Amino acid sequence: MKWDWKKFLIAALIRALRTFAQTFVGFIAVGAALDEIQWLRALSVSGAAAVLSVLTSIATGLPEVDKEPETQPPEEE
């Protein structure tokens, strides 16, 4: 199967952005005041999670990119 690097890169970056957002939101506790949140630590850990997401995508592949194109049966006239 030939790799489509553009699709792979877009899908991996979308997945990494979602991972970043989920990790970042995890740092914001319910009811915590904005000045109590350790913003630099939250950004650092979220960035590391995003990098790990991209590396995991490279190592294991992405199901949305690895799908074989469906073959359509010929149309009958």
N, C-alpha and C positions, 0 to 999 in steps of 0.2 A: 504494500500500500504506500502510495506517495504521500508525504506529509505536506499539509498546507500550513506553512509557517505563519502566515498572516492570521488565519482563523485561530490557530493554536495560541499565538501571542495575545490576541484580543480576549479569548476565553480565559487564559491564565491570568491576565491583568484584571478582568472582571471578578474572577474568583478571589484574587488577592485583595482587591478593594473591599469586597464583601467581608473577607476575613478580618481586614483592618478595622472596618466599621464595627463588626461584632465584638472584637476584642476591646476596642475603645469604649463602646457602650458598657461593656462589663466593668469598667473602672468607675463608672458613674453610679454610685449607690443611690438608692431611692431615699430622698430626704436629705442628701448631703448638700451642704452649701457649696457654691462654686469656688470659694476660697479654700475649702478643705480638700479639694481634689488635687492630686499630684499630677499636673498636666504633663510635665516633661516625662515622667515615668510612664504615664499612659500612652503618650506618643511613641516612646521608645519601645515598649513592649508590643504595641500594635504594629509598629514598623517591622519588628523582628518576626511577628506572626505572618505578616504579608510576604516577607522574603521567604520564609519557610513554606508558605503556600505555593509560591512560584517554583521553588526547588522540588517540592513534592509533585507538582504538575509535570515538571520535566522528567522526574524519575519514574512516575507511574502512568503518565498520560492523562488525557481528559476524555471522559466518555462522550461528551457532546461533540468532540472533534474526531474521535476514533471510530465513530459509526461509519459503517460502509454505506455508500449511497444505495438507496433502494432502487431496484431495477423495476421499471414499469413494463407490464406485458404489452405487446403491440396492440394497438387499437384495431378492432375489427370494423370493417366497412360494411 
